[in-house]
Amino acid sequence: MRTVLIGWGLNFVFFTQSLGQDQMLEDIGIALSTNISKEVVRGMHTTLKLQLAGESFVLTDKAEAEKVLRTFFDNHEALSFEYTTPPKVTNGLLYRMGVYKLRTGEQYRVYLLFKEKEGEYYLSTLSFSAG
């Protein structure tokens, strides 16, 4: 009976953590598709590496990250954003890829990398590359 309870408890912990990850990824996907920079950077911890159409930034301040991302969104307005791969976790890193389509018909491949800190995942790298 004790083994069953321990197993149930572990399943509950991993299931609720998975639900939290799924919600975070969904929230960031919606924020990308609606160009809401504040919601995208909400998921960062202390440092965010942004790669935006050939320019690279390493930002340690959410307000500055929001400003840089907002400028990108102003010049590259989204028609849609869609994940193209399922989330994958390896060695405490969670990553996912998607496609960011612009109203002009162009599109970018998007790479999102999250690092685990204290049991939660935080956005560490966000990369937009032409393609």
C-alpha positions as CSV (number, residue, x, y, z in Angstrom):
1,M,0.0,0.0,0.0
2,R,2.8,2.4,0.8
3,T,4.4,1.8,-2.6
4,V,1.1,2.6,-4.2
5,L,0.8,5.9,-2.3
6,I,4.4,6.9,-3.1
7,G,3.8,6.1,-6.7
8,W,0.6,8.1,-6.8
9,G,2.3,11.0,-5.1
10,L,5.2,11.0,-7.6
11,N,2.8,10.8,-10.5
12,F,0.8,13.8,-9.1
13,V,4.0,15.9,-8.7
14,F,5.2,15.1,-12.3
15,F,1.7,15.5,-13.7
16,T,1.1,18.9,-12.1
17,Q,4.7,20.1,-13.1
18,S,3.9,18.9,-16.7
19,L,0.6,20.9,-16.6
20,G,2.5,24.0,-15.5
21,Q,5.0,23.6,-18.4
22,D,2.2,23.1,-20.9
23,Q,0.4,26.2,-19.7
24,M,3.7,28.2,-19.8
25,L,4.4,27.1,-23.4
26,E,0.8,27.8,-24.4
27,D,1.0,31.3,-22.9
28,I,4.2,32.1,-24.7
29,G,2.8,30.8,-28.0
30,I,-0.2,33.0,-27.6
31,A,2.0,36.0,-26.7
32,L,4.2,35.4,-29.8
33,S,1.1,35.2,-32.1
34,T,-0.3,38.4,-30.7
35,N,3.0,40.3,-30.4
36,I,2.7,40.9,-26.6
37,S,6.4,41.3,-25.7
38,K,5.6,41.7,-22.0
39,E,4.0,38.3,-21.8
40,V,6.9,36.7,-23.6
41,V,9.6,38.1,-21.3
42,R,7.5,37.3,-18.2
43,G,8.9,33.7,-18.6
44,M,12.6,34.8,-18.3
45,H,14.5,34.5,-15.1
46,T,17.7,36.6,-14.9
47,T,19.1,36.4,-18.4
48,L,17.5,36.1,-21.8
49,K,19.5,35.6,-25.0
50,L,17.5,37.0,-28.0
51,Q,18.5,36.4,-31.6
52,L,16.3,38.5,-33.8
53,A,16.8,38.2,-37.6
54,G,20.6,38.2,-37.4
55,E,21.0,40.5,-34.3
56,S,22.0,39.0,-30.9
57,F,21.3,40.4,-27.5
58,V,22.0,39.1,-24.0
59,L,19.6,40.9,-21.7
60,T,19.5,40.8,-17.9
61,D,16.6,43.2,-17.4
62,K,13.0,42.3,-18.2
63,A,12.1,45.9,-19.2
64,E,15.0,46.0,-21.6
65,A,14.2,42.6,-23.0
66,E,10.6,43.7,-23.5
67,K,11.7,46.9,-25.3
68,V,14.0,45.0,-27.7
69,L,11.3,42.4,-28.4
70,R,8.6,45.1,-28.9
71,T,10.7,46.8,-31.5
72,F,11.1,43.5,-33.3
73,F,7.4,42.9,-33.2
74,D,6.6,46.5,-34.4
75,N,8.7,45.8,-37.5
76,H,7.7,42.1,-37.9
77,E,4.0,42.0,-37.1
78,A,2.7,38.4,-36.6
79,L,0.0,36.8,-38.6
80,S,0.4,33.6,-36.5
81,F,2.7,31.5,-34.4
82,E,2.6,27.8,-34.3
83,Y,4.7,25.2,-32.6
84,T,6.2,22.6,-35.0
85,T,7.7,20.2,-32.5
86,P,6.5,18.8,-29.2
87,P,8.3,20.0,-26.0
88,K,11.5,18.0,-25.3
89,V,13.3,17.9,-22.0
90,T,17.0,16.9,-21.8
91,N,19.4,17.4,-18.9
92,G,17.2,20.1,-17.2
93,L,16.7,22.0,-20.5
94,L,13.3,22.2,-22.2
95,Y,13.2,23.2,-25.8
96,R,10.6,23.7,-28.5
97,M,10.5,25.0,-32.1
98,G,7.9,26.9,-34.0
99,V,7.1,29.0,-37.0
100,Y,6.3,32.7,-36.8
101,K,4.4,33.9,-39.8
102,L,4.3,37.6,-40.7
103,R,1.5,39.6,-42.3
104,T,3.9,40.2,-45.2
105,G,4.1,36.5,-46.1
106,E,7.6,36.1,-44.6
107,Q,8.2,33.6,-41.9
108,Y,10.8,32.9,-39.2
109,R,11.8,29.6,-37.5
110,V,11.6,30.2,-33.8
111,Y,13.7,28.3,-31.2
112,L,12.8,28.5,-27.6
113,L,15.1,27.1,-24.8
114,F,14.1,27.0,-21.2
115,K,16.4,26.3,-18.2
116,E,15.2,24.7,-15.0
117,K,15.7,26.6,-11.8
118,E,14.2,25.5,-8.5
119,G,11.7,23.1,-10.2
120,E,10.4,25.6,-12.7
121,Y,11.4,26.4,-16.3
122,Y,12.4,29.8,-17.4
123,L,12.9,31.2,-20.9
124,S,16.6,31.4,-21.5
125,T,16.9,31.7,-25.3
126,L,14.5,33.0,-28.0
127,S,15.8,32.9,-31.5
128,F,14.1,34.0,-34.7
129,S,15.8,33.0,-37.9
130,A,14.7,33.5,-41.5
131,G,13.4,30.5,-43.3
